[in-house]
Amino acid sequence: MSVFKRRLAQYAQLGEDAWSLFYELDQQEEVYRAGEDLIQAGEETNRVFILQSGWAIRYRLLEDGRRQIVNFMLPGDVFDLQALADLEADHSVTAITDCHVAVIASRPFIEMLQQSARLASAFWWSAVQEESILREQIVRIGRRSARERIGHMLLELHRRYVGATGEDVDQLTMPLTRADIADALGLTPVHVSRTMSAMRRSGLIAEDRGGEVTLLDRERLMRLSFFDIDYLHLKKINLLNPEARSNGQDKIQRANLD
């Protein structure tokens, strides 16, 4: 569960007393193979998932089979929090690689949050960040060019992955097909291929046949894609001692890409 703790640690410093409540929960370890559904649209959701390894997609299907990917689930992500409201799933989540997942029943999860304001605050940040990512997805599709969309998404996925795993590398093994990228960004697979070829020629990215994308010039890609990390809300606070901020012991730190 270290990847999950590292992800929340981007926002909140939590002590072992808070984490002990989390560890007391009955957690089932499940493995989903690539192509298997974790959540299906229309089913009752009464479990919370924490992705420990692997990649998954959150998406909606139209009646004619067209697909819109609204977000990518990366290691450390927690979903689906609508289970806490006993709602039917309005979307599907499918593994695109083999995924190892911790599954927690929603009722004990809610009781844990009621017992710890610190954990509740950290999980609330997780939900707020996902909402911000979805808002940025609307802007990406509605107003950005194809190159800006792809570059912006690559930078976002890289920053999210690095934040959860601690692996600050330029190489990002991205198990996404051209169709996946197209369905996420409102483009066609042909348009995605042409645009990424142009990005390779201009020295922004490199690719190999294994699906590994290397961000060759992150700074230039950020400028060209108008990427501003603020929407990820990576301002760290000290939930162990919130008053420390007033006496200067806990300075708010802004995460960066360096």
Secondary structure, DSSP 8 states (H G I E B T S, - for coil): -HHHHHHHHTTEE--HHHHHHHHTS-EEEEEE-TT-EEE-TTSB--EEEEEEES-EEEEEE-TTS-EEEEEEE-TT-EE-GGGGGT-B-SSEEEESS-EEEEEEEHHHHHHHHHH-HHHHHHHHHHHHHHHHHHHHHHHHHHH--HHHHHHHHHHHHHHHHHHHH----SEEE----HHHHHHHHT--HHHHHHHHHHHHHTTSEEE-TTSEEEES-HHHHHHHHT--GGGG--B-EESS-GGGGGGTSS---B----
